Every structure is written in structure tokens, then in C-alpha cells.
Amino acid sequence: MMSRRILGTLLLGLSLASTSKAAEYKGVSYSIEPIIGYEFQRKENPIRSHLQLTYGARVVAGYKILSGEAEYTIGKSDETFPMSGERIEEKTEKARLGLRSTYGIGSILDWFFRGGAEGQRIHTKRSLSGVVTESDSPAKIYPYAGTGVSIALGTKLSLNTSVIATLKDLNDFNKTEYTTTFGFKISL
């Protein structure tokens, strides 16, 4: 089942890539990038750590040294706990809005730093002994910070990878969630 999800996500990314664009106007550039990644989440009730497949898109606009970024991702997970017979399905939606600063390292490698605010909402469906309950978490906003690299593979294609730390509790850094993403950009 996981391989079908990954294949579906890759196909979604490829279809989004066919509409990806990058343009430049008087030093200002913009790009639309499909993204695919995994998010390491800490969950409660029951307490556990979980990897969740995440996919979405990112828009970056501005100058290389300082750009604005907006990102929307959806993550879905499906866990079964054999000891209790409970099944938990979750759909996590996240929207990020922030700033990015990119530095060129050689002719094909860019290193970027990013940070801003992340809003998230989680829909949970629990099944236990034939009883299904559904709930939505209240929308919450958290700060995030991250870094990544972009590797140019010619003039039209670049690959991007990044890691983001979402600070869930400024008094307890053990509650920080980490997201690693892989993306690509095709300039038309």
C-alpha cells in the first residue's frame, strides 16, 4: 500500500512539474515547485514517533539574497496497533509563509536558509471495535526554520532537498517536528 502511495505522489509531482515555471523580471525571479517528502512527527494518545508521507507545492518569489516563500503540503498516515486493535488515520494540512535567503556555491550548487510561520490542521479518524470517531484539531500556528540545497542539472532542471524544524513548544525542544523534503523545478 505504501508503494502505491509513493508512486501516486511521484506521478502527482511529475504532473505538477509539467506546469512548473521560473521567470525573471529585472532581477526578481519566481518559481513554482512540486515537493515530496517525509515528516517525522511526535504523536500522543498513544505516544509514538511516526514518519508521514508529505506532498504539495512551493512558490518562491523575490531576489536570490532575500525571497518570500509560500508552501502548502498534505500528509496522510494510516496506523494500526495490533495490541489494542485500534486504527488511526490522519490527514495533516500545512501552510507555510516565510522568507528564504539563497547563496550560490559554485556554478551548480545553491545553499538556502528559510524561516517563517506554519499553520496546520489535522483531521483524525479512529476505529476501535467497529466504532469510528472523527475529530479535527484546532488550527495552530508555529514558527519554523530550515536549510537546504539546490543542485542545477543544466539550465532547465534543478533538484532541491531541505530539512525544516517546526517548533511546537518553545519551552520544550523535544516536541520539535522535522520535515525532510525533496523537490524539483523545471524552467520552461
Backbone torsions as a table, in degrees:
resi	resn	phi	psi	omega
1	MET	NA	-39.1	179.6
2	MET	-64.6	-37.6	179.7
3	SER	-66.0	-32.4	176.1
4	ARG	-67.4	-38.3	177.4
5	ARG	-64.9	-45.2	-179.5
6	ILE	-63.8	-43.8	178.5
7	LEU	-61.2	-44.0	178.3
8	GLY	-62.2	-40.3	178.8
9	THR	-66.2	-41.7	178.0
10	LEU	-63.7	-40.5	177.2
11	LEU	-64.2	-39.2	176.0
12	LEU	-62.0	-44.3	179.1
13	GLY	-61.4	-42.3	178.8
14	LEU	-65.3	-39.2	178.9
15	SER	-68.5	-36.9	175.7
16	LEU	-67.2	-35.0	-179.4
17	ALA	-64.2	-30.1	-179.8
18	SER	-67.5	-18.3	176.7
19	THR	-107.1	2.3	179.5
20	SER	-66.6	141.6	179.8
21	LYS	-138.3	150.9	170.5
22	ALA	-134.2	136.4	-179.0
23	ALA	-140.9	163.5	178.4
24	GLU	-137.8	131.6	179.6
25	TYR	-134.2	106.2	178.8
26	LYS	51.1	48.8	178.1
27	GLY	87.4	-15.7	178.2
28	VAL	-91.9	130.2	179.8
29	SER	-122.4	160.4	173.8
30	TYR	-143.7	154.5	177.1
31	SER	-149.3	152.9	173.3
32	ILE	-121.0	123.5	-173.5
33	GLU	-128.4	127.3	169.8
34	PRO	-73.8	146.9	179.6
35	ILE	-132.6	149.4	176.9
36	ILE	-138.6	137.3	179.7
37	GLY	-168.6	-175.6	176.8
38	TYR	-123.7	143.2	179.5
39	GLU	-118.5	131.1	176.8
40	PHE	-93.7	112.9	-176.4
41	GLN	-116.1	147.0	171.7
42	ARG	-101.4	124.7	-175.8
43	LYS	-113.8	156.1	175.9
44	GLU	-119.1	159.2	174.6
45	ASN	56.8	69.7	-3.5
46	PRO	-78.9	155.0	179.4
47	ILE	-70.7	127.8	-178.4
48	ARG	-165.1	166.6	171.1
49	SER	-110.8	145.6	-172.1
50	HIS	-147.5	139.6	171.4
51	LEU	-94.9	132.7	-177.6
52	GLN	-127.7	128.3	176.0
53	LEU	-66.3	131.6	-176.7
54	THR	-129.0	140.1	176.0
55	TYR	-145.4	157.1	-179.2
56	GLY	171.6	-150.3	-178.1
57	ALA	-146.5	155.8	-178.6
58	ARG	-133.5	140.2	174.0
59	VAL	-117.8	129.2	177.8
60	VAL	-124.0	130.3	-179.7
61	ALA	-143.5	137.3	177.3
62	GLY	140.8	-155.7	177.4
63	TYR	-91.8	160.5	-178.2
64	LYS	-61.1	-41.0	-176.8
65	ILE	-71.6	-28.4	178.0
66	LEU	-153.0	115.9	-178.7
67	SER	-129.3	159.0	170.6
68	GLY	-94.9	149.8	177.8
69	GLU	-136.8	146.2	174.0
70	ALA	-134.4	138.2	-175.1
71	GLU	-142.9	141.6	175.1
72	TYR	-131.1	128.4	179.3
73	THR	-134.1	154.3	174.4
74	ILE	-126.3	133.8	175.8
75	GLY	-125.8	138.7	179.2
76	LYS	-127.5	139.9	176.1
77	SER	-138.2	155.0	-179.4
78	ASP	-144.4	109.0	-177.9
79	GLU	-120.2	142.1	175.1
80	THR	-122.2	135.4	179.8
81	PHE	-111.6	100.5	-174.6
82	PRO	-59.2	-33.8	-177.4
83	MET	-63.8	-38.4	-177.5
84	SER	-104.6	-14.7	-177.2
85	GLY	77.3	12.4	-178.2
86	GLU	-88.3	143.4	176.2
87	ARG	-123.0	130.8	179.9
88	ILE	-122.9	120.0	175.4
89	GLU	-112.0	133.4	-179.8
90	GLU	-132.8	144.8	172.4
91	LYS	-124.7	116.9	-178.2
92	THR	-108.9	124.1	175.5
93	GLU	-110.1	132.6	-179.8
94	LYS	-132.2	141.0	173.5
95	ALA	-127.4	129.0	178.9
96	ARG	-117.7	142.0	176.1
97	LEU	-137.2	123.5	-176.0
98	GLY	-166.3	-162.8	-179.3
99	LEU	-118.0	153.5	179.6
100	ARG	-138.1	140.3	175.3
101	SER	-126.9	126.5	-174.4
102	THR	-117.4	137.0	179.2
103	TYR	-124.0	128.7	178.0
104	GLY	-77.8	132.0	175.9
105	ILE	-122.1	93.5	-175.6
106	GLY	81.6	-168.9	-174.6
107	SER	-86.9	-19.1	-176.3
108	ILE	-120.4	-4.5	-174.1
109	LEU	-118.7	127.3	173.4
110	ASP	-118.7	139.8	177.3
111	TRP	-115.0	130.2	-178.7
112	PHE	-128.4	152.3	174.3
113	PHE	-118.4	144.4	-178.5
114	ARG	-143.1	154.2	178.0
115	GLY	-168.4	158.0	-179.5
116	GLY	166.1	-146.6	-178.3
117	ALA	-119.0	142.0	179.6
118	GLU	-121.4	127.3	172.7
119	GLY	-104.8	139.9	-179.8
120	GLN	-142.5	152.4	177.9
121	ARG	-140.5	136.8	-177.5
122	ILE	-124.5	127.8	173.3
123	HIS	-103.7	123.6	-176.9
124	THR	-117.6	135.0	175.6
125	LYS	-123.9	119.7	-179.5
126	ARG	-113.3	135.2	177.7
127	SER	-124.7	126.0	178.9
128	LEU	-146.8	119.8	179.1
129	SER	53.1	40.9	177.4
130	GLY	82.4	-5.2	179.1
131	VAL	-97.2	124.7	-178.3
132	VAL	-111.5	127.9	174.3
133	THR	-123.6	141.3	178.7
134	GLU	-124.5	143.9	179.4
135	SER	-148.8	154.4	175.3
136	ASP	-118.7	132.3	176.7
137	SER	-76.7	152.8	174.7
138	PRO	-67.0	147.4	177.8
139	ALA	-64.3	134.0	-179.0
140	LYS	-129.3	153.4	179.1
141	ILE	-121.5	132.2	-179.6
142	TYR	-132.1	153.3	172.7
143	PRO	-78.6	150.4	175.0
144	TYR	-136.1	155.7	175.7
145	ALA	-147.7	149.0	-179.1
146	GLY	-166.1	178.3	178.7
147	THR	-146.5	164.3	178.6
148	GLY	-173.0	176.8	178.4
149	VAL	-131.2	152.2	176.5
150	SER	-127.5	129.2	-178.4
151	ILE	-115.5	119.4	179.0
152	ALA	-79.2	129.0	176.7
153	LEU	-113.3	65.0	-174.3
154	GLY	101.1	-169.0	-177.1
155	THR	-85.6	-16.8	-174.0
156	LYS	-109.0	-15.1	-173.3
157	LEU	-130.7	136.3	171.7
158	SER	-139.1	148.0	176.7
159	LEU	-107.9	139.7	-177.9
160	ASN	-127.3	141.7	172.2
161	THR	-139.2	143.7	-178.6
162	SER	-151.3	162.7	173.0
163	VAL	-130.1	137.0	-178.2
164	ILE	-127.3	136.1	173.6
165	ALA	-107.2	121.7	176.5
166	THR	-101.9	118.0	-175.2
167	LEU	-85.9	100.4	-177.1
168	LYS	-77.1	-29.2	-179.3
169	ASP	-148.3	113.0	-177.6
170	LEU	-67.8	-14.8	177.7
171	ASN	-94.5	-11.7	-178.7
172	ASP	-141.5	94.4	-177.4
173	PHE	-70.3	-9.2	174.7
174	ASN	-68.8	-16.1	179.0
175	LYS	-90.6	4.8	179.9
176	THR	-66.9	134.6	176.1
177	GLU	-102.0	143.6	-178.6
178	TYR	-117.5	136.4	177.9
179	THR	-124.3	125.8	172.3
180	THR	-109.3	133.0	-178.5
181	THR	-129.8	155.7	175.7
182	PHE	-127.8	131.3	-179.7
183	GLY	-142.0	169.5	176.3
184	PHE	-145.7	155.1	-179.3
185	LYS	-132.3	131.6	175.9
186	ILE	-115.6	120.5	178.1
187	SER	-88.0	127.7	-179.7
188	LEU	-99.7	NA	NA
